């Protein structure tokens, strides 16, 4: 089975989501962030799977 976790599209999506998170956390408080806002800022058309994102409480 092919592991897609390290594929280039997945890496680009993770990087875009991380960059969007950093931008938004600099604009507003952490507790005001919503996953939907991060996704919209990243320009991702689909919700990333939970396997690529840790829960907010685990940070």
N, C-alpha and C positions, 0 to 999 in steps of 0.2 A: 504494500500500500504506500502511496506517495504522501509524505507529510508536507502539507501546504503552509505550515506555520512559519516557515522561513522563506517562502517564495517572495519574489520582488513586489508583487502587488500587495501582499500582506504587510511587508515591511514599509511600503509607501503609506498604506492606510494607517499603520501604527504611528508613523512619524507625523502624519498630518493631524491625527487625533491628539498626539502629545503636544504639538505646536499650538493647536487650537486651545487646549487646556491651559497652557502657559499664558497665552494671550488673554484669555478670559479671567484667569485667576489674578492677573495684574490689573484688570479693569474692575473687578468686583470681589466681594468676599467669597471664600471657598464654600460656605454653607448656602450661598445663593446660586451656585452653579447647578445646572441640570444637564444630564447626559444629552438631551435633545439639543441644547445650546452648543455643546461641544461638537456634536455631529454636524450641526448646521454650519458652524464656523469652519470645520474641516472640509466641508463640501462633499462629505460622504453621502452617497445616495441611499445606502442601506445601513441598517444598524449593525455594528460589528458584533460578532458572536461573543458570548461571555468568556470564551476560552482566550480571547485576546485582551480582555480587560479585567483588572482586579476590582473587587468590590470597594466602594468608597471607605467602608469601615476597616479594610485591611491595610490601608495606607498609613 
